[in-house]
Amino acid sequence: MADMGMVLANRYRLLELVAADGATESWRAADLPSGRDVAVRLSLTGHADHAERFLAVARRAARVIHPGIVCVLDSGRSGPEGIPFLVTELPGTSSLATLTQAGPLDPPWVLEVVWLLAGALETAHAAGLVHQNVTSANVLLAPGGAVKLTDLALSDAAEPDVGTPAGDLCDLGMVAWECLTGAPSLPAARLLPAVVPPGLAALVADLTAADLRAHPVTAAEVATRAGELLADQKIVDHYAQPPQLPVYPLSLAISRKLAAEALGRPGRPA
């Protein structure tokens, strides 16, 4: 186990242990040259093969650039023991889980989050990486409205005992369910609130279906379906009155325009 105050690579001072699972530790740390907080993940197994895989995945993850994924800033080894580490940006400490504790979130905003995260997963999957732990607690809310997938758990999809892209999509459906209902698990009836528009309800139903044949095949398919709803304003037209957005809006008008452009059609005004 690393110690608070330890400095990695003469640059990153460990400030707070955030999570530990035996093989790895996640820390909030200070980047001494810049003075900003960053997230650090350490591999502590001591096994050479595991360390090399950890660093190889870190290098690959550094090439995955998407506004919905935390950026990898650095990786390497530190100290006489050569402890492998991975450093990413730390966009914020609040998460979707914090918001859902207060109850259901507005469907227009949830759709926007699903669209953004599906695009993030599409980018990761295209690089041969899977996340393995897509949860509301791992979707961080940054000042200014940014929503980013984190937990530093990107893994090589080719490795044994690693999750699958399909598993990531199922997890994304669970995140959407939690956001729309305020409940972290699926009840037997699986009924969404009546306020959820049909298009979004159908997408979440497919992502969480017990019959795996109903699931979307790729993250690109999910992003396209969510983008079509955003671009066509179906999610907004469902409301008689404009919805009240949560504390961390992504700017629905901007995302709708981006979704429309991605689909090759002119964006509709907000």
Helices and strands as residue ranges (DSSP letters): E 7-8, E 12-20, E 24-31, E 37-43, H 48-61, E 72-78, E 83-89, E 94-95, H 96-100, H 107-126, E 129-130, G 136-138, E 139-141, E 147-149, E 155-156, H 165-181, H 198-207, G 212-214, H 219-232, H 234-237, H 252-262
